[in-house]
Structure formats: C-alpha cells, structure tokens
Amino acid sequence: MTQPTSMQLVLEPVDNARLVNLCGQLDEHLRLIEQRLAVQIANRGNQFKVSGKPDDRDAAIATLELLYAETAQTVLDPRQVHLFLQKSGIEERLKDKAEQAGQYLEGELAISAGRSFIKPRGKNQHDYLTRVLSYDINFGIGPAGTGKTFLAVACAVQALERDQVRRIILTRPAVEAGENLGFLPGDISQKIDPYLRPLYDALYEMMGFEKVSKLIERNIIEVAPLAFMRGRTLNESYIILDEAQNSTREQMKMFLTRIGFGSTAIVTGDVTQIDLPGGRESGLKHAQKVLSRVKGISFTQFNSKDVVRHALVQRIVDAYEKSEAKTARQSGKK
C-alpha cells in the first residue's frame, strides 16, 4: 500500500495578488483541487505543502504550478479551475493508473461523517467508496441492505463538513411500492418525507437529530422530489438520488443533466424492485445500458454477498434471484 507523503512547493515570483487569485476566496480553489486529486494542501504565502500519495501529490503540484502561471493574465474562479482539471486529463490519468496498479486495497479507506467513522465492508463497498471519492457521477446498483445508500450519505456528510460542498440535496421518485397511500397532508417536504426516510435515518445516525433539523431549516440539507428538479443547475452540491429504479428514462436524463460545477451525484437503486406503473422502462436500467462506457461516470454492482443486515436477508435475496432467473428461463423457452 502506497503511503501518503508530503512535498514542499515554492511559487515564484512572489506576488500576493496572484497568490490570492490562485487560492481563491476562503481557499476555495485549493479545496477544489484537494477534493478532485485526493490530496491535502497547506500554504503560507508562496510556500505550499502538498500531502498525498506520490502520484496524486505530484499531479497537484503540477496543477498548482500551471494555475499560478495562468494567474499572470487570468482571474481564476472555481469554474475555471474545474475546467482546467477536466481538460488537462490529470484526474483520468490518475484513476486509470490507480485501477491498473490495483492500489486500492480493502481496509485502506475510511469515511469520517459527523460522529461516525465508517469503513467499507468487502471489496464492492470499498470499490464503491473509492469511485465516489474520484468520480463526479456514480451509480450504486444492487439489493437492499448492501450499504449503497448509507455510504452515499456518509460521503455527502464528510464533504459538507470539510467544506467541499455547500449543501446536500436528497431526492427520490415519489412512487408507491404497490400500495395506494391516498392523500398525504402537509407541505411538499412533509409529503415527500416518508419516501426519504432511509436517507434521514442515515443522517440522524451520523449527525444527530438536532443538527440535521437545523441544516434542513437553513436549506443546507434540501429535500427535493425528483419531479421538482427540472430546470435547476446544482453547483457545489452533493446530490443523492435514491430508489432510482423507480425513475423514468426522462427523469433520469433530466436528473443527470442538473449536475453543475463542484458537484457530486450518487444514484442508488435495485433493478429487481421496480414499482413503475404500466410496465414503463426504469430510468436506472436504461442508464446502465446507455452510460456504462461514458468516461467520468462510475458503476458499482452489489450482490447478495454484500448484504450487511440480518444473515437471513442475504438468503432471501439469493432465493428471489434464483426464482426470477428460473422464471426468465421458462419464459425464454415459450
């Protein structure tokens, strides 16, 4: 396992205006580079200390040097820093190299979310967290109890507490699971709350009820029905779409095109539990086919071995999978 190391960087010539331009307001440009390249950056004047794995650290140093050269003629903003990282291909080269080298080993990763310290269980959870921390759009697909939603919330809380994003947005299709619940009183937040209960439960466990309630009041944590996301551009946000198997093709496309600068999106769902009426195609299943080879988007497939609930849950998932496979074979013979 490659251990993080530190390296000093001195930027010349010394120009306070250019250094402020490089770092951004409240060091937001440095925080963006930290988030995207998995490093830590500290500075005093024109002296910078960059810590991280050697490849990540070297990439961050090269980025700082190139951006500092840009400050001689350009006023930087987060959007320009984002585009620079995107166009330079630095992130993609790091991801490809990491995957080829197999440097992500189980037990190496942990998430600090509020009062919780969360480590992945098993290879698929570890791969999922690694990808979420590296990619802007991520899909976690698999049966209930595999931790895909809980880990998504943990990553969002960690990013918020580290000031990597300004808000968390929770969304979910308001599709009833085979039951007609009738009229629900209250405002839009109260109407959608029952559908988002798993996300709330994870937030309460990590941050506590009072803190979550205050963040919701201040709109730092936002509850938004999927249908109400149309027309928005979500910058510097952590966006979680849960139960995505119940989104339509049109809703999934609409959701994925809301992502703005400095944002991360996580889409979770179980394609074996689709509740869409009239046999409509699931937006999650369609996205798997359409986006599986698009660079910058990650897919993690969970299975019954990843279930972290009661041992019987794993057996139940296996039993249903076998039954559905048998039904599919019999249908194919007819």
N, C-alpha and C positions, 0 to 999 in steps of 0.2 A: 504493500500500500504506500503510495507516494505521500509523504508528509508535507504539510504547508511550510513554506519558508518565507522570509522577508528580504526585500531588497530596497536600497535607497535610490532615489532619483532626484537629481538637481536640475531644474529647468533654467536655461539661460536664453536671452538676457533677463535679468531681474526687472520686471515691470509689474507693479502692483495692479494696475488696471487690467492688464492681460491675465494675471493670475485670478483676479476676481471673476473675469469673464470665463475662464476655464472651469472654475469650481462651481459657478452658478449661485443663484440665490439660496442661502442656507445650505450650500454644498450639494444642491440637488443634482448637478451633473456628475459629481463624484459618486453619489449614492446610486445613480442610474448605472454607472459603469460597474460598481460593486455588485449590483443585482444581476446584471447581464453576464458578467465574467466570473462570478463566484469568488471575489477577492475582497480584501479589506484595505481601505486607503486612508492614511492619516497624513496631514501636512501641516507644516509651519512655514509660511512664506513660500519660497520657491523650492523648499525641500519636502519631498514626498516619501512616505514609507508604504510600500505595497506588499501585502501578505497574501499568500495563497499557494496552491500547488504550482510547481515551476512553470508549466505551460500557461496556466491561467494568469499567473503573475507577470510573465513576460509579455503576454498579449495586452494586459492592462497598461504596462509601462509603455509599450509601443503606441497604444491608443492615446495615452496622456501626451506623449511627445508630438504626435501628429496633430492632435487637437490644439495643443499650445501653439504650434506653427500657424494653425488656422486663425487663432485669436489676433494675429497681426493685422488681419484685414476683415474679420467677420465677428459680429456679435452673436455668440452662441446662445441657443435656447435648448430645452430638453428635446424638442422635436428634431433639431439638427444633430444632436448627439445620438439620438436613436437611429436616425437615417445613416449617420456615419458608421455606426456599428453594423447596421444591416448591409450597407453597400460594401463595406470592407471585407465581409465574409469571415471576420475573425471568429464570431460565435460558431458558425457552421464548421469551420476547421477544427475548433476545439472539441465540439460534440463528436465529429467523426473520429478524431484521434482517440478520444476517451472510449468510445464504443469499441473501436478496433483493438485497443490495448486491454480492454476488459478491466479498467482500473476501478470501477465501482463495485466494491465487494460488500456483501451483507454485513451489517453492523457498523459500517463506516459512517452512516448518515443518521442524523437526528434532527428533530424539529423542536424548537423552543416556542411554545404557544401559550401565552398567558402564564398560568400556574402549572401548566403541563409540560412535560419533557417526553416527547414521543419518538420512539424508534420503530422502524418498519419491521414487520414480521414476515419473513420469507422473501424469496427473490422477486416475485411480482410486485409486492408492496415497495420493495427497495427500488426497483426499476421505475415504478410509477413516481415516487418522490423525486428521484434523480431527474426524470424528464420534466416534471412540473417545475423544478427549480431551473431548468435550462431552456424550456420552450415557452412561447407566448400562448399557444393554444394546445390544450391537452384533453384527450379522451380517456376516461377510465370506464371500461365496459366489463360487466360480469355480474354474478348473482349477488343477492342480498347477503350482508354480513362479511364482505371481503375487505371492508375498511376504506373503500374508494371515496365515499362522501366525507367520512371523518377526517381522513388525511387531507382532503381538499380544503376543508375548513381550517385545519391546523396550519397549512401553508399560508392561507389567507390571513390568519391571525398573526403569524410570525411576520409577514410582510408589512402588515399595518403597524405593528409595534416597532418595527425597525424603520418606519417612515419611508418604506419603499413604494407604498401606495397611499392614497389619501382616503380611500373608502373601500368597503366590501359591499358587493351587490349580490343578493341571493335571489334566484329566480327559479321558477318551476312551472310546467304546464298545469293548468287547473283542470285536470281530467280525473274524474271519479273512478275508482277501481271497481267497476261493476256494480256500484250502488248509487241510487239516486238520493242524495243528501238533502235535496229540497232547498228552500230559501235560507240563506245564511245572513243574519242581521249584521250591522256594523259598517265601518268604512272599509276601503279596499284592503288596507293592511290586515284588519280583523278577518275579512273574508278569506284572504289567502293564507293566513297563519296556520290553519290546520294542515294545509298541504306542505308547509315548510317545517313542520315540527322536527324532523330528524336534523335539519341544519341548526335550528335553535338549540336543540339538546346538546349538540356538539359545542356550540358557542358558550352555553351556560357552563358546561363542564370545564372548559378551558379558561374562561374569563370571569365567571360568576354572573349571577342574575342582574345585580345592580349595575355593574359596569356595562353589560350588554344593553340593558334598558336605556342607560344614558347615551350610549353611542347611537342607538336607534333614534332617540329623541333629537339628537344633533344631526341626524341623517348621514352619519359616518358609516353606519351599517344600514343599508337600504333593502327593503323588501319590495320586489317588483315582479308582478305576474308577467310571464313570458310574452303574452299578447300586448303588454303595455311597453315593451322595449323598442317598438318600431320608431324610427326617426331619431333615435338618440345616438350620440357618439360618446363612448365611455373611455375617458383618458385617466391614467394614473389610478386604475381601479383593479381590484381582484374580483372577478365575476365567476360565480358558480351556478351552472345550470344543472339542477338535479332532476332525476326521473326523466331524462331526456328521451327515453324510448317512447314517451307519450307526446313528443313534439311532432308536428308535421314536417314534410320536406321544406315547405315555405317558411315555417317558423325557424327551423334550424339554420337555413341560409340567412334569414333576417338577423338572428342572434349572432352568428359568427361575423357578420359584417358590421356589427356595432363596435368592435374592438378598436380602441384608439391607442395613442402613444402611451408607453409606460404601463400598459395594462397586461394582465394575465387572465386567461379564461380557462376554466376547467369544466368539462362536460362529463357527467356521470349518468349511467343508466344500465338497465338489464334488459336485453332484447328478448328475453323469454317471458317478460311480464308487460306486454303491450296492451293498453286499455283503450286505444283509439277506436272510435265508433266506425261502423261501416266498412271495416277491413282496410282502412287507409294505410298507406305505407308509412312506417316510422321514419322520422327525420334522422334518427340516430343510425338506423340500419342503412339508410341512403348515404349518409355522410361517411360511413365506413367504406363504402364502395367508391365514392367519388374522391375522397380526400386522403386515402391511405398512402398515396405516394407524393403528396404535396410536402415540399420541404418546409420546415418550421412548425409542423404540426405533429404531435406525438400521439400514439395509440398504445394503451396498455390493456391487455386482455387478462382478466382474472378468471379463475375457475374454482371448483368446489374445494380444492386443496388450500385455497387462500382464506376460507371462511374462518373468522375468529370469534364466532359466537358459540353457543352450546354445540357439543360434538354431534348431536342429532341433526343440526341444521345442515352440516356437510352431507350426511347420509340422505336427507330429504332432497337436497339439490341434486345429488347423484341419481336418486330414484326417478325424479322428474325428467332429468336429461335422458336417461335410458328409455323411459316411456315415450318421450317426444321423438327420440331417434327411431324407435320401433314403429311409431305411427307414420313417420315420414317415409320409412322404407316400404311399409304396406301401401301407402298412398301412391308411391312411385311404381309399384307393381301393377296397379289397376289401370 
